[in-house]
Amino acid sequence: KRKRGRVELRRIEDRTSRQVRFSKRRSGLFKKAFELSVLCDAEVALVVFSPAGRLYEFVSSDTSVEQIFGRCKDIPDMVIDDLNIAARDSRGYCNIQRGYM
């Protein structure tokens, strides 16, 4: 039985191959986002821009991507006692985990 090896992460030079890979990877990413939302009852928003600038988005609930991302933007850049929040890093990401005691 043949095992999959690690894929070297580097830019795919051939334009057609790169577009095919983008399409397949995007589909897989959206599938995982959907599975996470269903299995874990998580509210998920995913935004992807293609190399050509086309927007693809996934939202797990009736809310919009803007509303979900707005929640992250509205979080203060400090640790709050009842939440275990890692402050936003320089790329604008925020990692929020509810602390259970």
Z-matrix of the N, CA and C atoms (Angstrom, degrees):
N
C 1 1.451
C 2 1.521 1 109.27
N 3 1.305 2 115.82 1 131.25
C 4 1.464 3 121.02 2 -177.97
C 5 1.523 4 110.86 3 -85.57
N 6 1.319 5 115.75 4 129.99
C 7 1.460 6 121.14 5 178.69
C 8 1.517 7 109.64 6 -97.32
N 9 1.315 8 114.28 7 150.11
C 10 1.456 9 119.18 8 175.62
C 11 1.517 10 109.62 9 -79.19
N 12 1.286 11 116.10 10 134.71
C 13 1.456 12 120.42 11 176.38
C 14 1.508 13 109.98 12 -94.13
N 15 1.300 14 115.43 13 174.07
C 16 1.461 15 119.97 14 176.79
C 17 1.518 16 109.07 15 -69.37
N 18 1.312 17 114.61 16 138.64
C 19 1.448 18 120.35 17 177.75
C 20 1.518 19 108.28 18 -89.85
N 21 1.318 20 115.87 19 129.80
C 22 1.461 21 119.17 20 176.71
C 23 1.529 22 107.88 21 -72.01
N 24 1.323 23 116.51 22 122.81
C 25 1.452 24 120.36 23 -178.06
C 26 1.516 25 109.94 24 -85.24
N 27 1.295 26 114.26 25 104.89
C 28 1.458 27 121.49 26 175.69
C 29 1.515 28 107.45 27 -153.08
N 30 1.277 29 115.98 28 159.96
C 31 1.469 30 121.58 29 -177.39
C 32 1.526 31 109.97 30 -61.42
N 33 1.321 32 116.14 31 135.86
C 34 1.459 33 122.08 32 176.02
C 35 1.519 34 107.11 33 -82.52
N 36 1.310 35 116.44 34 120.44
C 37 1.462 36 121.20 35 -173.45
C 38 1.526 37 112.67 36 -74.43
N 39 1.325 38 117.45 37 -39.92
C 40 1.461 39 120.83 38 -178.65
C 41 1.526 40 109.60 39 -71.29
N 42 1.329 41 116.68 40 122.84
C 43 1.463 42 122.04 41 -173.80
C 44 1.528 43 112.51 42 -61.61
N 45 1.319 44 117.26 43 -43.32
C 46 1.468 45 120.66 44 -179.52
C 47 1.519 46 111.08 45 -65.50
N 48 1.319 47 116.86 46 -45.57
C 49 1.467 48 120.81 47 178.22
C 50 1.520 49 111.43 48 -61.81
N 51 1.334 50 115.63 49 -39.01
C 52 1.459 51 120.67 50 179.52
C 53 1.533 52 110.83 51 -64.25
N 54 1.342 53 117.00 52 -41.16
C 55 1.470 54 120.73 53 179.70
C 56 1.527 55 110.83 54 -67.71
N 57 1.321 56 116.91 55 -41.03
C 58 1.474 57 120.78 56 178.11
C 59 1.520 58 109.97 57 -63.32
N 60 1.324 59 117.12 58 -45.26
C 61 1.458 60 121.32 59 179.49
C 62 1.519 61 111.46 60 -63.03
N 63 1.346 62 116.25 61 -41.61
C 64 1.461 63 120.38 62 177.62
C 65 1.519 64 110.53 63 -59.36
N 66 1.307 65 116.56 64 -46.45
C 67 1.461 66 121.26 65 -178.31
C 68 1.525 67 111.48 66 -61.98
N 69 1.319 68 116.87 67 -45.18
C 70 1.473 69 120.71 68 179.79
C 71 1.524 70 111.65 69 -67.09
N 72 1.316 71 116.94 70 -43.68
C 73 1.464 72 120.74 71 179.70
C 74 1.518 73 111.15 72 -66.20
N 75 1.337 74 117.20 73 -39.40
C 76 1.457 75 121.18 74 177.88
C 77 1.528 76 110.40 75 -62.14
N 78 1.317 77 116.74 76 -44.07
C 79 1.464 78 120.46 77 178.46
C 80 1.524 79 111.14 78 -60.94
N 81 1.330 80 116.45 79 -43.28
C 82 1.463 81 120.74 80 178.86
C 83 1.517 82 112.13 81 -64.43
N 84 1.319 83 116.56 82 -39.32
C 85 1.460 84 121.56 83 179.45
C 86 1.526 85 110.85 84 -65.42
N 87 1.324 86 116.77 85 -42.95
C 88 1.460 87 120.43 86 178.97
C 89 1.525 88 110.82 87 -67.41
N 90 1.319 89 116.76 88 -35.72
C 91 1.472 90 120.18 89 176.90
C 92 1.524 91 110.00 90 -63.24
N 93 1.329 92 117.26 91 -44.35
C 94 1.464 93 121.23 92 178.47
C 95 1.531 94 111.51 93 -63.68
N 96 1.320 95 117.11 94 -39.24
C 97 1.465 96 120.60 95 177.58
C 98 1.527 97 110.31 96 -62.45
N 99 1.328 98 116.90 97 -43.13
C 100 1.457 99 121.21 98 177.66
C 101 1.525 100 111.03 99 -62.74
N 102 1.334 101 116.88 100 -45.73
C 103 1.469 102 121.32 101 179.83
C 104 1.530 103 111.02 102 -60.85
N 105 1.324 104 117.21 103 -42.75
C 106 1.460 105 121.43 104 178.25
C 107 1.522 106 110.82 105 -60.66
N 108 1.320 107 116.67 106 -41.96
C 109 1.459 108 119.94 107 -179.29
C 110 1.523 109 111.69 108 -67.35
N 111 1.327 110 117.64 109 -38.87
C 112 1.468 111 121.03 110 -178.42
C 113 1.522 112 111.32 111 -76.02
N 114 1.313 113 116.88 112 -50.81
C 115 1.466 114 121.24 113 -174.59
C 116 1.522 115 112.88 114 -67.56
N 117 1.319 116 116.85 115 -36.77
C 118 1.466 117 120.74 116 -173.40
C 119 1.524 118 112.82 117 -110.60
N 120 1.313 119 117.38 118 4.81
C 121 1.457 120 122.15 119 -178.48
C 122 1.521 121 110.52 120 53.39
N 123 1.330 122 115.46 121 40.47
C 124 1.467 123 121.60 122 -178.49
C 125 1.523 124 109.79 123 -93.58
N 126 1.304 125 115.42 124 148.51
C 127 1.455 126 120.80 125 173.82
C 128 1.526 127 106.25 126 -91.27
N 129 1.323 128 116.04 127 116.25
C 130 1.456 129 121.41 128 -172.13
C 131 1.527 130 110.15 129 -122.92
N 132 1.320 131 115.97 130 134.86
C 133 1.465 132 122.41 131 171.99
C 134 1.521 133 106.84 132 -130.30
N 135 1.318 134 115.40 133 132.25
C 136 1.458 135 120.78 134 -177.85
C 137 1.520 136 108.29 135 -134.48
N 138 1.320 137 116.41 136 129.84
C 139 1.458 138 122.25 137 178.53
C 140 1.518 139 107.94 138 -124.87
N 141 1.335 140 115.75 139 130.46
C 142 1.463 141 121.59 140 178.86
C 143 1.524 142 107.99 141 -133.98
N 144 1.316 143 116.20 142 133.09
C 145 1.454 144 121.36 143 172.85
C 146 1.515 145 108.52 144 -108.47
N 147 1.314 146 116.67 145 130.61
C 148 1.462 147 121.12 146 177.86
C 149 1.521 148 109.05 147 -72.38
N 150 1.331 149 117.15 148 166.14
C 151 1.470 150 119.29 149 176.16
C 152 1.530 151 112.18 150 -57.86
N 153 1.336 152 116.97 151 -26.25
C 154 1.461 153 121.00 152 178.78
C 155 1.526 154 112.13 153 -84.43
N 156 1.343 155 116.51 154 -4.26
C 157 1.450 156 120.40 155 178.20
C 158 1.518 157 114.76 156 94.29
N 159 1.321 158 117.66 157 5.90
C 160 1.468 159 120.43 158 179.00
C 161 1.527 160 109.78 159 -75.75
N 162 1.337 161 115.17 160 138.16
C 163 1.459 162 121.82 161 -177.29
C 164 1.521 163 111.00 162 -91.96
N 165 1.334 164 115.85 163 132.26
C 166 1.456 165 123.06 164 172.15
C 167 1.522 166 106.26 165 -125.54
N 168 1.334 167 117.05 166 133.56
C 169 1.455 168 118.36 167 -179.81
C 170 1.517 169 111.13 168 -140.98
N 171 1.329 170 114.51 169 152.08
C 172 1.453 171 122.80 170 176.46
C 173 1.516 172 107.44 171 -131.91
N 174 1.324 173 116.58 172 133.95
C 175 1.458 174 122.39 173 174.91
C 176 1.519 175 106.79 174 -133.10
N 177 1.325 176 116.60 175 131.96
C 178 1.454 177 120.88 176 -173.96
C 179 1.517 178 114.84 177 -83.79
N 180 1.312 179 117.97 178 -12.61
C 181 1.457 180 120.07 179 -175.80
C 182 1.519 181 110.07 180 -129.80
N 183 1.321 182 116.30 181 -171.79
C 184 1.462 183 121.29 182 179.96
C 185 1.522 184 112.82 183 -75.92
N 186 1.313 185 117.32 184 -6.37
C 187 1.463 186 120.54 185 179.56
C 188 1.522 187 109.70 186 -80.62
N 189 1.303 188 116.40 187 171.84
C 190 1.460 189 121.14 188 179.44
C 191 1.524 190 110.58 189 -97.32
N 192 1.309 191 114.93 190 164.79
C 193 1.466 192 121.05 191 175.59
C 194 1.525 193 109.22 192 -58.72
N 195 1.326 194 116.31 193 -41.94
C 196 1.468 195 120.80 194 -178.87
C 197 1.526 196 111.44 195 -60.78
N 198 1.340 197 117.16 196 -40.08
C 199 1.464 198 120.25 197 179.56
C 200 1.527 199 111.19 198 -65.95
N 201 1.316 200 116.59 199 -43.11
C 202 1.468 201 119.86 200 -179.21
C 203 1.525 202 110.38 201 -67.16
N 204 1.337 203 117.60 202 -46.98
C 205 1.458 204 120.06 203 179.18
C 206 1.519 205 111.15 204 -66.50
N 207 1.323 206 116.88 205 -30.92
C 208 1.461 207 121.05 206 176.86
C 209 1.509 208 111.91 207 -61.60
N 210 1.325 209 116.35 208 -33.59
C 211 1.469 210 119.95 209 177.28
C 212 1.517 211 110.46 210 -62.79
N 213 1.304 212 117.78 211 -38.50
C 214 1.462 213 121.63 212 179.31
C 215 1.525 214 110.12 213 -70.10
N 216 1.318 215 115.98 214 -40.33
C 217 1.461 216 120.73 215 -179.26
C 218 1.525 217 112.05 216 -66.05
N 219 1.338 218 116.72 217 -32.34
C 220 1.459 219 120.93 218 -176.69
C 221 1.526 220 113.92 219 -79.67
N 222 1.321 221 117.43 220 -8.20
C 223 1.459 222 120.45 221 -179.27
C 224 1.525 223 109.25 222 -74.99
N 225 1.311 224 117.47 223 129.66
C 226 1.472 225 119.09 224 179.98
C 227 1.530 226 111.20 225 -64.33
N 228 1.321 227 115.06 226 153.77
C 229 1.461 228 121.14 227 -179.98
C 230 1.527 229 111.45 228 -81.98
N 231 1.310 230 116.73 229 52.17
C 232 1.455 231 121.49 230 177.74
C 233 1.519 232 108.60 231 -150.05
N 234 1.288 233 116.47 232 165.29
C 235 1.459 234 120.58 233 178.09
C 236 1.514 235 108.54 234 -85.14
N 237 1.318 236 116.43 235 127.75
C 238 1.456 237 122.50 236 178.42
C 239 1.524 238 107.33 237 -99.72
N 240 1.334 239 117.17 238 141.48
C 241 1.458 240 121.83 239 -173.16
C 242 1.521 241 114.56 240 -53.65
N 243 1.337 242 118.22 241 -47.34
C 244 1.460 243 118.93 242 -174.56
C 245 1.526 244 113.16 243 -84.63
N 246 1.320 245 117.68 244 -6.11
C 247 1.462 246 121.68 245 175.29
C 248 1.519 247 109.20 246 -120.29
N 249 1.315 248 115.43 247 145.75
C 250 1.458 249 119.92 248 174.13
C 251 1.521 250 105.91 249 -100.13
N 252 1.335 251 116.33 250 94.14
C 253 1.456 252 121.15 251 -173.40
C 254 1.519 253 109.90 252 -112.89
N 255 1.315 254 115.07 253 125.13
C 256 1.455 255 119.36 254 170.88
C 257 1.521 256 105.90 255 -85.90
N 258 1.312 257 117.49 256 124.58
C 259 1.464 258 121.52 257 -176.89
C 260 1.516 259 109.88 258 -58.52
N 261 1.310 260 115.11 259 152.07
C 262 1.456 261 120.33 260 -179.57
C 263 1.516 262 110.13 261 -57.68
N 264 1.325 263 114.99 262 137.97
C 265 1.456 264 118.21 263 176.68
C 266 1.526 265 109.04 264 -87.62
N 267 1.296 266 116.69 265 -176.13
C 268 1.460 267 120.88 266 -173.92
C 269 1.527 268 113.15 267 -65.85
N 270 1.328 269 118.36 268 -19.14
C 271 1.461 270 120.64 269 178.76
C 272 1.521 271 111.79 270 -86.80
N 273 1.329 272 118.06 271 -4.79
C 274 1.452 273 120.76 272 177.24
C 275 1.517 274 114.36 273 93.54
N 276 1.324 275 117.33 274 4.54
C 277 1.453 276 119.65 275 179.05
C 278 1.516 277 109.55 276 -78.95
N 279 1.302 278 116.63 277 147.72
C 280 1.454 279 118.52 278 171.39
C 281 1.517 280 108.98 279 -130.94
N 282 1.288 281 116.17 280 140.21
C 283 1.456 282 122.93 281 -178.06
C 284 1.517 283 107.00 282 -113.06
N 285 1.326 284 116.05 283 115.02
C 286 1.465 285 120.54 284 -176.11
C 287 1.509 286 108.61 285 -117.99
N 288 1.310 287 115.90 286 127.03
C 289 1.460 288 120.68 287 175.54
C 290 1.514 289 107.41 288 -134.95
N 291 1.316 290 115.16 289 125.73
C 292 1.465 291 118.35 290 177.88
C 293 1.518 292 108.48 291 -72.45
N 294 1.318 293 116.50 292 128.56
C 295 1.459 294 121.24 293 179.72
C 296 1.510 295 110.81 294 -85.36
N 297 1.315 296 117.06 295 129.40
C 298 1.460 297 121.76 296 177.27
C 299 1.519 298 108.63 297 -112.08
N 300 1.289 299 116.46 298 130.58
C 301 1.457 300 120.38 299 -179.86
C 302 1.498 301 110.58 300 -121.87
